[in-house]
Amino acid sequence: MDFKGKVALITGGANGIGRATALGFARHGAKLVLVDRDAAAGEGAAGAIRQQGGEARFVAADVTKTSDVQAYVKAALDAYGRIDCFFNNAGIEGKVAPTAEYDEVVFDSVIGVNVKGVFLGLRHVLPVMLAQKSGAVVNTASVAGLVGTPNMPAYVASKHAVIGLTKAASGEVARAGVRVNAVCPGPVDTRMIHDLARQLSPGDPNTIEQRYQAAMPTGRYTAPDEIANMVLFLCSDLAANITGAQFVVDGGRTATGGAVTNIVKT
């Protein structure tokens, strides 16, 4: 897990899982380029890394725009000359609504960020890694890319697509020394899960969150740092022969299909 001399590029790096992963890379010696459309939070995250003695810079970008993606790749190369690790993480949840009633504009927005944004990241980072003959990519999928979640058709479709992109790209670049994997978080203690709870029950989101956590074998949300640890592992030399795979970090939620048995032995 030694990233000294390595360069890590992270989209959606200003908050949540992206920020936690950036801090993790920095602790292990990597130089960071953080990308986000939230400029204030992005500068704050980069500043926090620098305050801890790390090296980081922030690039404001919309991951759905080719020109912005090209700009963040160029910024990384101008600053550090290479990209060793790419956490292709930017994503949005959209709205909670049945498929039969889902707003087309919201659907397009979710697909734009979660699918096109991931594709454009791969499209413009992979050539850099192919030229280097080395690199590791981790795309952020979700357990919603493995199983259905009613009333979230755009998000579910987008995360299934991320896993498909991961599998397709991994087979194309493996012989060139480049690896592409996906991480599939379950509910994580970040803004996204809290927003979903508010959508489901504006007057009492805490009840929804308690129900979510009670349905998990571990009885709690995953922490952002726990997703970050998986991303760092997949980008490290410890995962040198792992590619084209998806790794679930969800407290056992998908393994049990929602069934939880509480047995306490004394």
C-alpha positions as a LaTeX table, in Angstrom:
\begin{tabular}{lrrr}
\hline
Residue & $x$ (\AA) & $y$ (\AA) & $z$ (\AA) \\
\hline
Met1 & 0.00 & 0.00 & 0.00 \\
Asp2 & 2.92 & 2.31 & $-0.72$ \\
Phe3 & 2.01 & 5.09 & $-3.17$ \\
Lys4 & 5.13 & 7.21 & $-2.82$ \\
Gly5 & 5.95 & 8.70 & $-6.21$ \\
Lys6 & 2.50 & 7.78 & $-7.55$ \\
Val7 & $-0.14$ & 10.17 & $-8.87$ \\
Ala8 & $-3.80$ & 9.59 & $-8.06$ \\
Leu9 & $-6.61$ & 11.35 & $-9.95$ \\
Ile10 & $-10.05$ & 11.35 & $-8.31$ \\
Thr11 & $-13.34$ & 12.61 & $-9.72$ \\
Gly12 & $-16.00$ & 13.51 & $-7.20$ \\
Gly13 & $-13.06$ & 14.16 & $-4.91$ \\
Ala14 & $-14.49$ & 17.04 & $-2.91$ \\
Asn15 & $-16.82$ & 15.16 & $-0.58$ \\
Gly16 & $-17.85$ & 11.78 & 0.77 \\
Ile17 & $-16.14$ & 8.69 & $-0.60$ \\
Gly18 & $-13.95$ & 10.69 & $-2.98$ \\
Arg19 & $-12.59$ & 12.94 & $-0.24$ \\
Ala20 & $-11.96$ & 10.01 & 2.11 \\
Thr21 & $-10.10$ & 8.18 & $-0.65$ \\
Ala22 & $-8.02$ & 11.25 & $-1.46$ \\
Leu23 & $-6.97$ & 11.55 & 2.17 \\
Gly24 & $-6.13$ & 7.84 & 2.21 \\
Phe25 & $-3.95$ & 8.09 & $-0.88$ \\
Ala26 & $-2.20$ & 11.11 & 0.62 \\
Arg27 & $-1.46$ & 9.25 & 3.86 \\
His28 & 0.25 & 6.57 & 1.79 \\
Gly29 & 2.41 & 9.06 & $-0.11$ \\
Ala30 & 0.52 & 9.74 & $-3.36$ \\
Lys31 & 0.25 & 13.10 & $-5.08$ \\
Leu32 & $-3.38$ & 14.02 & $-5.67$ \\
Val33 & $-5.43$ & 15.72 & $-8.36$ \\
Leu34 & $-9.01$ & 16.22 & $-7.17$ \\
Val35 & $-11.83$ & 16.89 & $-9.62$ \\
Asp36 & $-15.32$ & 18.10 & $-8.72$ \\
Arg37 & $-17.91$ & 20.66 & $-9.74$ \\
Asp38 & $-18.11$ & 21.87 & $-6.12$ \\
Ala39 & $-15.17$ & 24.27 & $-6.21$ \\
Ala40 & $-15.32$ & 25.38 & $-2.58$ \\
Ala41 & $-15.37$ & 21.83 & $-1.22$ \\
Gly42 & $-12.75$ & 20.72 & $-3.73$ \\
Glu43 & $-10.33$ & 23.45 & $-2.72$ \\
Gly44 & $-11.05$ & 22.59 & 0.89 \\
Ala45 & $-10.23$ & 18.91 & 0.38 \\
Ala46 & $-6.98$ & 19.73 & $-1.44$ \\
Gly47 & $-6.11$ & 22.21 & 1.30 \\
Ala48 & $-6.70$ & 19.60 & 3.99 \\
Ile49 & $-4.22$ & 17.28 & 2.28 \\
Arg50 & $-1.62$ & 20.02 & 2.03 \\
Gln51 & $-2.08$ & 20.90 & 5.69 \\
Gln52 & $-1.19$ & 17.30 & 6.54 \\
Gly53 & 2.02 & 17.57 & 4.53 \\
Gly54 & 0.72 & 16.03 & 1.31 \\
Glu55 & 0.66 & 17.34 & $-2.22$ \\
Ala56 & $-2.68$ & 18.02 & $-3.90$ \\
Arg57 & $-4.36$ & 20.32 & $-6.36$ \\
Phe58 & $-7.98$ & 20.83 & $-7.37$ \\
Val59 & $-9.56$ & 21.13 & $-10.82$ \\
Ala60 & $-13.18$ & 22.28 & $-11.19$ \\
Ala61 & $-14.88$ & 20.24 & $-13.90$ \\
Asp62 & $-18.17$ & 18.87 & $-15.19$ \\
Val63 & $-17.46$ & 15.20 & $-15.92$ \\
Thr64 & $-20.17$ & 15.10 & $-18.60$ \\
Lys65 & $-18.26$ & 17.56 & $-20.82$ \\
Thr66 & $-15.43$ & 16.29 & $-22.99$ \\
Ser67 & $-13.56$ & 19.59 & $-22.78$ \\
Asp68 & $-13.64$ & 19.53 & $-18.97$ \\
Val69 & $-12.45$ & 15.91 & $-18.85$ \\
Gln70 & $-9.61$ & 16.69 & $-21.24$ \\
Ala71 & $-8.75$ & 19.68 & $-19.04$ \\
Tyr72 & $-8.51$ & 17.66 & $-15.82$ \\
Val73 & $-6.36$ & 15.03 & $-17.52$ \\
Lys74 & $-4.11$ & 17.77 & $-18.90$ \\
Ala75 & $-3.89$ & 19.42 & $-15.48$ \\
Ala76 & $-2.70$ & 16.14 & $-13.93$ \\
Leu77 & $-0.10$ & 15.62 & $-16.65$ \\
Asp78 & 1.08 & 19.24 & $-16.53$ \\
Ala79 & 1.52 & 19.01 & $-12.78$ \\
Tyr80 & 2.98 & 15.53 & $-12.37$ \\
Gly81 & 3.66 & 14.02 & $-15.79$ \\
Arg82 & 1.68 & 10.82 & $-15.27$ \\
Ile83 & $-1.49$ & 9.23 & $-13.83$ \\
Asp84 & $-0.92$ & 6.02 & $-11.90$ \\
Cys85 & $-4.29$ & 5.64 & $-10.19$ \\
Phe86 & $-7.67$ & 6.86 & $-11.41$ \\
Phe87 & $-10.67$ & 6.73 & $-9.08$ \\
Asn88 & $-13.52$ & 7.35 & $-11.54$ \\
Asn89 & $-15.95$ & 8.19 & $-8.79$ \\
Ala90 & $-18.24$ & 11.15 & $-9.59$ \\
Gly91 & $-21.91$ & 10.25 & $-9.37$ \\
Ile92 & $-25.39$ & 11.45 & $-8.43$ \\
Glu93 & $-28.45$ & 9.63 & $-7.10$ \\
Gly94 & $-31.31$ & 11.38 & $-8.90$ \\
Lys95 & $-34.86$ & 11.21 & $-7.58$ \\
Val96 & $-36.88$ & 8.50 & $-5.90$ \\
Ala97 & $-39.89$ & 7.69 & $-8.10$ \\
Pro98 & $-41.44$ & 4.71 & $-9.89$ \\
Thr99 & $-40.23$ & 3.96 & $-13.41$ \\
Ala100 & $-43.73$ & 4.67 & $-14.76$ \\
Glu101 & $-43.53$ & 8.20 & $-13.36$ \\
Tyr102 & $-39.82$ & 8.99 & $-13.59$ \\
Asp103 & $-38.90$ & 12.40 & $-14.98$ \\
Glu104 & $-37.02$ & 12.20 & $-18.28$ \\
Val105 & $-34.81$ & 15.20 & $-17.52$ \\
Val106 & $-33.70$ & 13.69 & $-14.21$ \\
Phe107 & $-33.08$ & 10.34 & $-15.92$ \\
Asp108 & $-30.87$ & 12.02 & $-18.52$ \\
Ser109 & $-28.96$ & 13.87 & $-15.81$ \\
Val110 & $-28.20$ & 10.69 & $-13.83$ \\
Ile111 & $-27.13$ & 8.79 & $-16.93$ \\
Gly112 & $-25.03$ & 11.75 & $-18.02$ \\
Val113 & $-22.98$ & 11.91 & $-14.83$ \\
Asn114 & $-22.92$ & 8.25 & $-13.84$ \\
Val115 & $-22.43$ & 6.65 & $-17.25$ \\
Lys116 & $-21.17$ & 9.25 & $-19.70$ \\
Gly117 & $-18.95$ & 10.78 & $-17.01$ \\
Val118 & $-17.38$ & 7.40 & $-16.27$ \\
Phe119 & $-17.00$ & 6.66 & $-19.99$ \\
Leu120 & $-15.33$ & 10.00 & $-20.69$ \\
Gly121 & $-12.96$ & 9.46 & $-17.78$ \\
Leu122 & $-11.96$ & 6.09 & $-19.21$ \\
Arg123 & $-11.79$ & 7.50 & $-22.73$ \\
His124 & $-9.24$ & 10.17 & $-21.80$ \\
Val125 & $-7.29$ & 8.56 & $-18.94$ \\
Leu126 & $-6.75$ & 5.12 & $-20.46$ \\
Pro127 & $-4.60$ & 6.46 & $-23.34$ \\
Val128 & $-2.27$ & 8.01 & $-20.74$ \\
Met129 & $-1.96$ & 4.71 & $-18.91$ \\
Leu130 & $-1.54$ & 2.74 & $-22.12$ \\
Ala131 & 1.36 & 5.02 & $-23.09$ \\
Gln132 & 2.89 & 4.46 & $-19.64$ \\
Lys133 & 2.19 & 0.71 & $-19.87$ \\
Ser134 & 0.89 & 0.84 & $-16.31$ \\
Gly135 & $-2.01$ & 2.12 & $-14.27$ \\
Ala136 & $-5.00$ & 1.16 & $-12.15$ \\
Val137 & $-8.56$ & 2.39 & $-12.55$ \\
Val138 & $-11.39$ & 1.93 & $-10.06$ \\
Asn139 & $-14.88$ & 2.90 & $-11.20$ \\
Thr140 & $-17.55$ & 3.58 & $-8.58$ \\
Ala141 & $-20.50$ & 1.30 & $-9.24$ \\
Ser142 & $-22.88$ & 0.27 & $-6.44$ \\
Val143 & $-24.79$ & $-2.68$ & $-5.07$ \\
Ala144 & $-27.52$ & $-1.07$ & $-7.23$ \\
Gly145 & $-25.41$ & $-2.27$ & $-10.15$ \\
Leu146 & $-25.87$ & $-5.86$ & $-8.98$ \\
Val147 & $-29.47$ & $-5.95$ & $-7.79$ \\
Gly148 & $-32.54$ & $-3.85$ & $-8.42$ \\
Thr149 & $-33.70$ & $-1.04$ & $-6.15$ \\
Pro150 & $-37.36$ & $-0.15$ & $-6.74$ \\
Asn151 & $-38.09$ & 3.53 & $-7.44$ \\
Met152 & $-34.51$ & 4.31 & $-8.51$ \\
Pro153 & $-34.55$ & 3.29 & $-12.19$ \\
Ala154 & $-32.00$ & 5.82 & $-13.42$ \\
Tyr155 & $-29.49$ & 5.11 & $-10.66$ \\
Val156 & $-29.86$ & 1.33 & $-10.99$ \\
Ala157 & $-29.50$ & 1.47 & $-14.78$ \\
Ser158 & $-26.47$ & 3.73 & $-14.51$ \\
Lys159 & $-24.63$ & 1.54 & $-12.02$ \\
His160 & $-25.31$ & $-1.63$ & $-14.03$ \\
Ala161 & $-23.76$ & 0.25 & $-16.95$ \\
Val162 & $-20.67$ & 1.15 & $-14.91$ \\
Ile163 & $-20.03$ & $-2.53$ & $-14.24$ \\
Gly164 & $-20.43$ & $-3.23$ & $-17.96$ \\
Leu165 & $-17.94$ & $-0.49$ & $-18.85$ \\
Thr166 & $-15.53$ & $-1.90$ & $-16.28$ \\
Lys167 & $-15.67$ & $-5.37$ & $-17.78$ \\
Ala168 & $-15.35$ & $-4.15$ & $-21.38$ \\
Ala169 & $-12.43$ & $-1.81$ & $-20.71$ \\
Ser170 & $-10.54$ & $-4.26$ & $-18.51$ \\
Gly171 & $-10.32$ & $-6.83$ & $-21.28$ \\
Glu172 & $-9.04$ & $-4.25$ & $-23.74$ \\
Val173 & $-6.11$ & $-2.99$ & $-21.68$ \\
Ala174 & $-5.01$ & $-5.90$ & $-19.51$ \\
Arg175 & $-2.09$ & $-6.98$ & $-21.72$ \\
Ala176 & $-0.78$ & $-3.41$ & $-21.61$ \\
Gly177 & $-0.32$ & $-3.48$ & $-17.84$ \\
Val178 & $-3.46$ & $-1.49$ & $-17.04$ \\
Arg179 & $-6.12$ & $-2.76$ & $-14.65$ \\
Val180 & $-9.79$ & $-1.69$ & $-14.42$ \\
Asn181 & $-12.03$ & $-2.70$ & $-11.52$ \\
Ala182 & $-15.21$ & $-1.47$ & $-9.85$ \\
Val183 & $-16.15$ & $-0.94$ & $-6.23$ \\
Cys184 & $-19.79$ & $-1.51$ & $-5.26$ \\
Pro185 & $-20.70$ & 0.32 & $-2.06$ \\
Gly186 & $-23.90$ & $-0.34$ & $-0.20$ \\
Pro187 & $-25.43$ & 2.48 & 1.84 \\
Val188 & $-22.57$ & 4.72 & 2.97 \\
Asp189 & $-22.72$ & 7.40 & 5.65 \\
Thr190 & $-22.53$ & 10.32 & 3.21 \\
Arg191 & $-24.80$ & 13.03 & 1.84 \\
Met192 & $-26.29$ & 10.67 & $-0.75$ \\
Ile193 & $-27.92$ & 8.23 & 1.66 \\
His194 & $-29.19$ & 11.06 & 3.86 \\
Asp195 & $-30.71$ & 12.76 & 0.80 \\
Leu196 & $-32.47$ & 9.54 & $-0.21$ \\
Ala197 & $-33.90$ & 9.19 & 3.29 \\
Arg198 & $-35.22$ & 12.77 & 3.11 \\
Gln199 & $-36.83$ & 12.05 & $-0.24$ \\
Leu200 & $-38.57$ & 8.96 & 1.12 \\
Ser201 & $-39.76$ & 10.63 & 4.31 \\
Pro202 & $-39.28$ & 14.42 & 4.40 \\
Gly203 & $-40.89$ & 14.63 & 7.82 \\
Asp204 & $-39.02$ & 11.76 & 9.47 \\
Pro205 & $-35.86$ & 10.72 & 7.59 \\
Asn206 & $-34.34$ & 9.24 & 10.76 \\
Thr207 & $-36.90$ & 6.43 & 10.75 \\
Ile208 & $-35.92$ & 5.51 & 7.19 \\
Glu209 & $-32.24$ & 5.51 & 8.10 \\
Gln210 & $-32.85$ & 3.33 & 11.14 \\
Arg211 & $-34.74$ & 0.87 & 8.94 \\
Tyr212 & $-31.91$ & 0.83 & 6.37 \\
Gln213 & $-29.31$ & 0.10 & 9.00 \\
Ala214 & $-31.42$ & $-2.51$ & 10.77 \\
Ala215 & $-31.64$ & $-4.45$ & 7.49 \\
Met216 & $-27.87$ & $-4.86$ & 7.34 \\
Pro217 & $-26.13$ & $-7.79$ & 9.01 \\
Thr218 & $-23.57$ & $-5.41$ & 10.50 \\
Gly219 & $-26.35$ & $-3.12$ & 11.70 \\
Arg220 & $-24.80$ & 0.09 & 10.36 \\
Tyr221 & $-23.89$ & 2.10 & 7.31 \\
Thr222 & $-20.46$ & 1.64 & 5.75 \\
Ala223 & $-18.03$ & 4.45 & 6.57 \\
Pro224 & $-16.44$ & 6.37 & 3.67 \\
Asp225 & $-12.99$ & 5.29 & 4.87 \\
Glu226 & $-14.02$ & 1.65 & 4.46 \\
Ile227 & $-14.76$ & 2.22 & 0.77 \\
Ala228 & $-11.51$ & 4.16 & 0.47 \\
Asn229 & $-9.57$ & 1.19 & 1.85 \\
Met230 & $-10.95$ & $-1.05$ & $-0.90$ \\
Val231 & $-10.08$ & 1.51 & $-3.58$ \\
Leu232 & $-6.52$ & 1.83 & $-2.27$ \\
Phe233 & $-6.13$ & $-1.94$ & $-2.23$ \\
Leu234 & $-7.35$ & $-2.24$ & $-5.83$ \\
Cys235 & $-4.91$ & 0.46 & $-6.93$ \\
Ser236 & $-1.99$ & $-1.09$ & $-5.06$ \\
Asp237 & 0.54 & $-3.70$ & $-6.09$ \\
Leu238 & $-1.25$ & $-6.11$ & $-3.75$ \\
Ala239 & $-3.96$ & $-6.33$ & $-6.45$ \\
Ala240 & $-1.52$ & $-6.74$ & $-9.34$ \\
Asn241 & $-3.47$ & $-9.56$ & $-11.03$ \\
Ile242 & $-7.00$ & $-8.35$ & $-10.27$ \\
Thr243 & $-8.89$ & $-6.77$ & $-13.16$ \\
Gly244 & $-12.40$ & $-6.74$ & $-14.60$ \\
Ala245 & $-13.96$ & $-7.43$ & $-11.22$ \\
Gln246 & $-16.44$ & $-5.75$ & $-8.90$ \\
Phe247 & $-15.96$ & $-5.66$ & $-5.13$ \\
Val248 & $-18.89$ & $-5.25$ & $-2.77$ \\
Val249 & $-18.52$ & $-3.27$ & 0.46 \\
Asp250 & $-21.99$ & $-3.24$ & 2.02 \\
Gly251 & $-21.97$ & $-4.80$ & 5.47 \\
Gly252 & $-23.35$ & $-8.06$ & 4.08 \\
Arg253 & $-26.56$ & $-6.49$ & 2.76 \\
Thr254 & $-26.62$ & $-8.14$ & $-0.67$ \\
Ala255 & $-25.23$ & $-11.44$ & 0.63 \\
Thr256 & $-28.30$ & $-12.04$ & 2.78 \\
Gly257 & $-30.96$ & $-10.71$ & 0.43 \\
Gly258 & $-32.35$ & $-8.51$ & 3.19 \\
Ala259 & $-32.77$ & $-11.35$ & 5.69 \\
Val260 & $-31.11$ & $-10.66$ & 9.03 \\
Thr261 & $-30.82$ & $-13.18$ & 11.84 \\
Asn262 & $-29.68$ & $-11.80$ & 15.17 \\
Ile263 & $-28.18$ & $-14.52$ & 17.35 \\
Val264 & $-26.26$ & $-13.43$ & 20.39 \\
Lys265 & $-24.34$ & $-16.14$ & 22.19 \\
Thr266 & $-23.06$ & $-15.61$ & 25.71 \\
\hline
\end{tabular}
